[in-house]
Every structure is written in C-alpha cells, then in structure tokens.
C-alpha cells in the first residue's frame, strides 16, 4: 500500500514539474499567437486605406493599415488581440470607419508582415511610435485609443503617456499575473512570468475619459479583471459597461456595446 502511494505521489510530483517547466519555457507561445503573412500579400477591403511600414530604432519593421475617409470626425488607434493578423483585424475595425472615423491598426512584432524580436519594452515603444505617427496628421483631441484583450495594455500605456480624446478597453486584464494565476492557480506564476503587462499601473495615470467593456461570461479574461480596474481611482471619467452573458469574442455584437460606442464617439 505504501509503495503504491509512493508511486502515485511521484507521478503527481512529476506531472507538476513537467507542467511547470512547460509553462516557463513556452509562456511566450501561450501569450502571443501570431499568424504570418508573405511580404507580397495584398490586402483587400471595401474602404479606402494605405498600407505602411514604420521602422524602429532596434531594426524592426512594423506593418499597419491606415483607413481614411473624407471629413473624418477623428482617428481611432486600434491595438488588437493576441491572435490573427491585419487581414482579419482590418475587417474588425470597419465598424469605426462606418461611424465616420479614420482608423490606424498595426500588427505587433512577428505578426503578419511585421518583423522584430518580441519584448515587453519593445511593444510599448512600438505602440508609442504609432501614436507619434498620428500626431503628424491629427490633433490629440481627435485621437481615440482603443485596445482589445492583449491590446488593452498597450492602449492603456499610450493613453497614460499622452492626452488622447478618450480610451476604450474591450475585455482588459488587470495585469498578466492576475490572468495567469486564475488559469493556473496551483503554480506561483508571478515568480516566473517574463512579461508583466501591468495594465493597472498605467491605468492609474490615464487622465482622459475611459470606457471599459467586459462580458460576465468571459472565460479567457474573466470579468473580475475589469471590476478590479474599476476600483482604481483615476483623474478622468470612468465607465464600466457590463455586457450580461457576454464572452471574450462577442462583445461587439451586443446592442449595449453598439449603443455606447455610437454615443461616445
């Protein structure tokens, strides 16, 4: 009996260690799920756009799409989620074009046609690079910053360092440790995470109006993350829009979401 129990404990301990090592060594692949595009890929959308590349100081080349309309109300700087590439996200942002806004959406390093080595610092610098690009053509009070899921931390960072018209966050996370510890509660994930993405820290420094959308049935980034963010006092206006029954991927289909976006933009 004791021998059998010992074997069971050894198996459990071995599995724990194996999973721990997998989490440590493959964490970047779990956070980022890029899809690549060939450099000669030709984007196709029903609305007018320019494809562009911005060069970074460390040699990365970042691909983006700039949708433009006649007489725009302003421009939306959109930071997308952790999967896909611009052929997909270019379709997603058409809702903002239809509301009378220009839109700039970029692919992160290793996504689509974008190149460069991933790092937390580089991703923040890249986000600011595109904000600076917009400042050449738009006044700050015409720039709307929007982030979805993974992109919410970059959007919040940019909003904390600048003075845009407003900030929208769709299914944001408090910080990466909060998400990881919820998903893997038996592991000390905060000890070994290579990426912090402390949205909460940048959130405190945002002075423009903030609107957060989150679904109560989001099992990727649970609703508790937005509730925790709502408890942070910010100098600007803040609204948490709760989508009853909303999941991680269907908030934009909600009538409440559409009503708030149309009223706020």
C-alpha positions in Angstrom: 0.0 0.0 0.0 2.8 2.4 1.0 4.7 1.6 -2.2 1.7 2.2 -4.3 1.0 5.5 -2.6 4.6 6.5 -3.1 4.3 5.8 -6.8 1.2 7.9 -7.1 2.9 10.8 -5.3 5.9 10.5 -7.6 3.7 10.6 -10.6 1.8 13.6 -9.3 5.0 15.5 -8.5 6.5 14.6 -11.9 3.4 15.9 -13.7 3.5 19.1 -11.6 7.2 19.7 -12.5 6.6 18.9 -16.2 3.7 21.3 -16.4 5.7 23.9 -14.5 8.6 23.6 -17.0 6.2 23.8 -19.9 4.7 27.0 -18.5 8.1 28.6 -18.0 9.7 27.7 -21.4 6.6 28.0 -23.6 4.9 31.0 -21.9 5.7 33.3 -24.9 3.9 30.9 -27.2 0.9 30.9 -24.8 0.7 34.7 -24.7 1.4 35.5 -28.3 -0.3 33.6 -31.1 0.9 35.3 -34.3 0.0 34.4 -37.8 2.4 35.4 -40.5 1.7 36.8 -44.0 4.0 36.8 -47.0 5.6 40.2 -47.7 3.9 40.3 -51.1 0.4 39.7 -49.6 -2.1 42.2 -51.0 -4.7 43.4 -48.6 -8.3 44.0 -49.9 -11.0 45.9 -48.2 -14.1 47.8 -49.3 -13.0 51.1 -47.8 -10.0 53.3 -48.7 -6.7 52.5 -46.9 -3.0 52.9 -47.1 -0.6 50.2 -46.1 2.5 51.4 -44.3 5.6 50.2 -42.5 7.3 52.0 -39.6 10.9 51.3 -38.8 12.0 51.1 -35.1 15.4 52.0 -33.6 16.2 48.3 -33.0 15.6 47.4 -36.6 12.1 46.1 -36.5 9.7 46.8 -39.4 6.1 47.2 -38.4 3.2 46.8 -40.8 0.0 48.8 -40.4 -3.2 49.8 -42.2 -4.4 53.4 -42.2 -8.1 53.6 -43.3 -9.1 57.0 -44.4 -12.4 58.7 -45.2 -13.5 62.2 -46.3 -14.1 64.6 -43.5 -13.4 62.2 -40.6 -14.5 63.0 -37.0 -11.1 61.9 -35.8 -9.0 58.8 -35.8 -9.0 55.5 -33.9 -5.7 54.0 -33.0 -6.6 50.3 -32.6 -4.5 47.7 -30.7 -5.7 44.2 -31.5 -5.8 40.9 -29.6 -3.1 38.2 -29.3 -4.1 36.2 -32.4 -4.6 36.8 -36.1 -3.1 39.5 -38.4 -4.2 42.6 -40.3 -6.2 40.8 -43.0 -8.6 39.9 -40.1 -8.3 42.9 -37.9 -8.7 45.2 -40.9 -12.2 43.8 -41.2 -12.9 44.2 -37.5 -12.1 48.0 -37.5 -14.6 48.7 -40.3 -17.2 49.4 -37.6 -15.2 52.6 -36.7 -14.8 53.6 -40.3 -18.6 53.3 -40.7 -19.0 55.6 -37.7 -17.1 58.3 -39.5 -13.5 57.8 -38.2 -10.2 57.1 -39.8 -8.5 54.1 -38.3 -4.9 53.0 -37.8 -4.3 49.4 -36.9 -0.9 47.8 -36.6 0.5 44.3 -36.4 2.8 43.6 -33.4 6.3 42.2 -34.0 6.2 38.6 -35.5 2.5 39.2 -36.6 1.5 39.4 -40.3 4.3 41.2 -42.2 5.8 42.8 -39.0 9.3 41.8 -38.0 11.5 42.2 -34.9 12.1 40.5 -31.6 9.4 40.4 -29.0 9.9 42.1 -25.7 7.7 44.0 -23.3 9.7 47.2 -23.6 9.7 47.0 -27.4 6.0 46.5 -27.6 5.4 49.7 -25.5 7.8 51.6 -27.7 6.1 50.4 -30.8 2.7 51.5 -29.5 4.0 55.0 -28.9 5.7 55.0 -32.3 2.3 54.7 -34.0 0.7 57.4 -31.7 3.5 59.7 -32.7 2.8 58.9 -36.4 -0.8 60.0 -35.9 0.3 63.2 -34.2 1.8 64.4 -37.5 -1.7 64.5 -39.1 -4.2 64.8 -36.3 -4.5 66.9 -33.2 -4.5 64.9 -29.9 -8.1 65.8 -29.2 -9.1 63.9 -32.3 -7.2 60.7 -31.4 -9.2 57.8 -29.9 -7.2 55.0 -28.4 -8.8 51.5 -28.4 -7.5 48.2 -27.1 -8.8 44.7 -27.2 -7.7 41.9 -24.9 -3.9 41.8 -25.2 -4.0 45.2 -26.9 -5.6 46.8 -23.8 -2.3 47.0 -22.0 -0.6 48.8 -25.0 -3.6 51.1 -25.4 -3.6 52.0 -21.7 0.2 52.6 -21.8 -0.2 55.0 -24.7 -3.1 56.8 -23.0 -1.1 57.2 -19.8 1.8 58.8 -21.6 -0.3 61.2 -23.8 -3.5 63.1 -23.9 -5.9 61.4 -26.4 -9.6 62.2 -26.6 -10.6 59.0 -24.8 -9.6 55.4 -24.2 -11.7 52.3 -24.9 -10.8 48.9 -23.5 -12.5 45.7 -24.6 -12.1 42.8 -22.2 -9.0 44.2 -20.5 -6.9 42.3 -17.9 -5.7 43.8 -14.6 -2.2 42.5 -15.2 -0.8 39.3 -16.8 -0.1 37.7 -13.4 -3.8 38.1 -12.5 -4.9 36.2 -15.6 -2.2 33.5 -15.3 -2.8 32.8 -11.6 -6.5 32.4 -12.3 -5.8 29.9 -15.1 -3.0 28.1 -13.2 -3.9 28.6 -9.5 -1.5 25.9 -8.2 1.6 27.4 -9.7 3.5 30.5 -8.5 3.2 32.2 -11.9 4.1 35.6 -10.7 7.6 34.3 -9.9 8.5 33.3 -13.4 6.5 35.4 -15.8 8.7 37.1 -18.4 6.0 39.6 -19.3 4.2 41.7 -16.7 1.8 43.8 -18.7 0.7 45.8 -15.6 -2.4 47.5 -17.1 -3.4 48.5 -13.6 -0.3 50.6 -13.1 -0.8 52.5 -16.4 -4.5 52.8 -15.8 -3.9 54.9 -12.7 -2.1 57.5 -14.8 -4.7 57.9 -17.6 -6.3 61.3 -17.4 -8.7 61.1 -20.4 -12.2 59.5 -20.2 -12.1 55.7 -20.0 -14.8 53.3 -21.1 -14.3 49.6 -20.4 -16.4 46.8 -21.9 -16.5 43.3 -20.4 -18.7 40.3 -20.5 -19.9 38.4 -17.5 -19.2 35.0 -19.2 -15.7 35.8 -20.4 -13.6 32.7 -19.5 -10.4 33.9 -21.2 -10.0 37.2 -19.2 -12.6 37.0 -16.5 -14.9 39.8 -15.6 -13.2 40.2 -12.2 -10.3 42.0 -14.0 -12.5 44.9 -15.1 -14.1 45.1 -11.6 -10.6 45.4 -10.1 -9.7 48.1 -12.6 -12.9 50.0 -11.7 -11.7 50.2 -8.1 -8.7 52.2 -9.2 -9.2 55.9 -8.8 -8.3 57.8 -12.0 -8.4 61.6 -12.6 -10.5 61.2 -15.6 -14.0 59.9 -16.2 -14.5 56.2 -16.0 -17.3 53.9 -17.1 -17.5 50.1 -16.8 -20.0 48.7 -19.3 -21.0 45.2 -18.2 -22.4 43.0 -21.0 -24.6 40.3 -19.4 -23.8 36.9 -20.9 -21.0 38.4 -23.0 -18.0 36.3 -23.8 -14.5 37.2 -24.8 -15.2 37.3 -28.5 -18.8 38.6 -28.9 -19.0 42.0 -27.1 -19.1 44.0 -30.4 -22.3 42.2 -31.3 -24.1 43.4 -28.2 -26.7 46.1 -28.7 -25.5 47.7 -25.5 -21.9 47.9 -26.8 -23.1 49.4 -30.1 -25.2 51.9 -28.3 -22.4 53.1 -26.0 -19.8 53.3 -28.8 -22.2 55.3 -31.1 -23.0 57.7 -28.2 -19.4 58.1 -27.1 -17.7 58.6 -30.4 
